Amino acid sequence: MKFHTGRFLSSSRHLIHLQNEVLKNLRLQGDVALNKIQQKATIRAPAIRNFSMHSTAQVSPDEIRKGFSKAMSDMYRDEVPLYGALMDLVAEINAHVLDTQPLLAQQLQRTGEIQRLDMERHGAIRLGTATELATIRRLFAVMGMQPVGYYDLTPAGVPVHSTAFRAVHEQALQTSPFRVFTSLLRLELIENPDLRAFAETALAKRSIFTSGALALIEKAENQGGLNAQDADEFIRQALETFRWHHTATVTGAQYQQLSDQHRLIADVVAFKGPHINHLTPRTLDIDQVQAAMPGKGITPKAVIEGPPRRHCPILLRQTSFKALDEPIAFTDAQGSHSARFGEIEQRGVALTPKGRALYDQLLNAARDALGAFPNEGNAARYVELMEQHFQAFPDNHAQMREQGLAYYRYFPTEQGLAARGSADQPRTLEALIAAGHIDVEPLVYEDFLPVSAAGIFQSNLGDAAQSHYAANSNQAEFEQALGQRTIDELKLYGETQQRSIDECTQALLA
C-alpha cells in the first residue's frame, strides 16, 4: 500500500526543515543548533499557507488547526517574551539530541514525528460555565479537535475537571498535533455560599466569544466546513477568546475574596475571558532543558512532573517556570495577578491499561513514601523515590511490548516488501518482526496526566495540596456540560496500533 511504501519509507530517508518562522525568531545559539538539523534535511517545509489565496476551496479542519496553532504561538510570544526564550532553548537542545543520538533520529523519521516536532504545542485554558464549555467544544470542532479523556484535579486540591481537545487520527496529528487542555471550574466547591453566588453572577455576565466567531462556528456546522476566506477570519476571531486582558471585571476586594478561596477561582472569575495560560513546546530531553533554564534567566519548578528519566520514555514529563506577576486594573484600583507561565514537555510511548495501572501504582507508592507534595525542599528525595519505585517498570521497548504494557506502530521494511509473495515469507506478526520484515516503533502519548497537570497548576498557584491522588471525579456532570461524551484515549491508541498492523498485513501478505 502506498501509505507504507511511499510515505513512511521515503520519510526514513529524509529529515524535514524546521519552519521558516521558527528560524526567523531564533537567537544565535538557536540558529547554530537549527542548522545542524537543516544540514541533514533534503525536503523544504512549505511556507505557512495564506488561506485567502484559495477563496473558492473549502479548507480542511487540519489546516485550520495548523494555522490557528501558528497564530496562537505568535500571539503568546508577543505577550510573554520568556516563551520565545524557551522556544530558543528547546530548539537548541532538540538539535543537539538529534545530532548525538542517530538511532532516536531514525526512529522519529520512521514514525514521521520529525515532521511535527518543531510545531508541537499544547495550550491550557480554564472556563467558568457549562455554556462556555459547550461552545468551546463547537469552536474546536471547526479545527478537527475532539474532547479526549477526562481529568479530575480536585483530589490534588485544584477545583476543576478537564478534557484535552485534539485531533484523534494519526494522519491528522501528523498535520498538526496542537492540543488544548481545557478545564471547567467546579463552582460547587466554593465553600462560602455568598461568594459562590457572586462568582456565578460574574460569570453569567460575560461572553467570551466574539459575535464573528459564533457566526463562523454556526456557518461551519451548517455547511460542513469553511472556505479559505472564512477560515482566515475564523482564526482571527477565535484568537480573541484566548487573548490576555490587563483589566479585571471585579473590584480589588472581590478579587482578593476569590483568591483567598483559591487563586485559580480568581483567575477564572475575575476576567472577561479564559486567557491562554501557557503554550508548551516539545523537547527530546527535558532534563537538559531543566538544567539549562537557569543559565537563560529562567527559573524552573522544583521537580519534573511525570515518570522519572528512563532510557525508553513513557507517557509525559513536564516542567515549567513560575507564573509571571502582571499588572492588572481592577474596577476600582490597580493591582497584579499571576496566571501565565512557560512549560516544556517530553513525550514517550503511550501505555496500555495494564501499563497505566502499573504506572499509577508506582507513582502513588513513591508519593505516599514522600508523605508530602513535591517541592523545593524535598525535590532530591522525591527524585530518588521515583527512580527507586520505577525500577519495577521495564525500561526496554521489547519487554514493554511483550508484556503488553505499551502501544506500538508497525511499519513494513524494504526487506519485507522485497520478500512479498515469496514461499519463505513469514505469515505471523511476530515472525515478520523477527525476520526483519516489520519495524516496530513506540506510539507517542498524545494526552495528559492528572497528577502532573495538578502539579504544574499548584507550582504556579502556590497553594497547598493533598499528597494522595485517589480518584474523586464527576465525569457525568462534566460531559453533560460539554454536550457529548469524552473519547477514551486508550481506545484511540489501540485503534492506531491495529491500523498499522492491518496495513503491514496488506502490504506484505495480501
Buried (B, 14 or more C-beta within 10 A) or exposed (E): BEBBBEEBBEBBEBBBBBBEBBBEBBBEBBBEBBBBBBEBBEEEBEEEBEBEEBEEEBBBBBBBBBBBBBBBBBBBBEBBEBBBBBBBBBBBBBBBBBBEBEEEBBBBBBBBBBBBBBBBBBBBBBBBBBBBBBBBBBBBBBBBBBBBBBBBBBBBBBBBBBBBBBBBBBEBBBBBBBBBBBBBBBBEBBEEEEBBEBBBEBBEEBBBBBEBBBBBBEBBEEEEBBBBBBBBBBBBBBBBBBBBEEEBBBBBEBBBBBBEBBBBBBBBBBBBBBBBBBBBBBBBBBBBBBEBBEEBEBEBBBBBBBBBBBEBBBBBBBBBBBBBEBEBEBEEEEBEBBBBBBBBBBBBBBBBEEBBEBBBEBBBBBBEBBEBBBBEEBBEBBBBBBBBBBEEBBBEBEEBBEBEBBBBBBBBBEEBBEBBEEEEBBEEBEEBBEBEBBBBBBBBBBBBBBBBBBBBBBBBBEBEBBBEBEEEBBBEBBBEBBBEEBBEBBEBBBBBBEBBBEBBBEBBBE
